[in-house]
Amino acid sequence: MLAEAGMEVTGIDIAPKMIEIAKKEVKGRFLVADCLEYEPEGSYDAVFIIYSQLSLSYADVHAMVFRLAKSLSPGGLMCVGQDAADLHVPADDTHWDETHTYAENFNLPFWGKPFKTLLLTRQGQQDFLTSMGLDIVSETFGFFQPDNPVCGQEHQQYVIAQRRNDDPLSPPKPLPTEGRRG
């Protein structure tokens, strides 16, 4: 859709197979790259982070999102897609951080199989983005039923936030309590 609208598209994925598929389906520049190490080249009018937090720590996601948000042009948009912690993680579960904003290493079914993942609450995702200095433009929440009989219905939250000007952004809150991977 973006390329068809005349926009320049740059996509990254750590999986070569996903890049191969993207190159066949979409006009743009696609790179095999680790989102935790990728350094944006210049500025972007939009950044999409869709289910990129799977199997990552909060510290890693915190650093990645902040780095990518700083690459937004004034007026640029950031779209973050995730499932929401408050729909799956019991209130007394040990996976919660001390602020009850996110849960790490929580076993969530993904495409029919348990998968340890990071989940932010619905409000936590919005607060995370606004704490950097971005403004929430919209939030949509819905369900997705994969075309696979072993998969259950999956929740999907998409938050779009905008960088209003070129003022410096602040690191997102809450700050991580543990270090990055590696």
Number of C-alpha atoms within 10 A of each C-alpha: 8 12 12 10 7 9 12 13 16 15 16 17 17 13 12 14 11 14 19 13 11 18 15 9 9 15 17 15 13 19 18 16 16 12 19 19 11 15 13 15 8 8 15 21 16 21 22 15 16 14 17 18 22 18 16 19 20 27 15 19 19 21 18 19 24 18 18 21 28 20 20 23 18 16 16 20 23 26 19 22 21 23 23 22 26 18 11 15 19 11 11 8 10 12 18 21 16 11 9 15 20 23 25 20 17 21 16 20 15 16 17 15 12 11 15 16 22 27 32 23 22 21 12 20 21 21 19 22 27 19 15 19 21 25 18 18 12 12 15 10 14 10 11 10 12 14 10 9 9 9 14 16 14 16 15 16 19 22 19 21 25 24 26 15 14 12 10 9 17 15 19 19 15 17 12 16 10 10 10 15 10 3
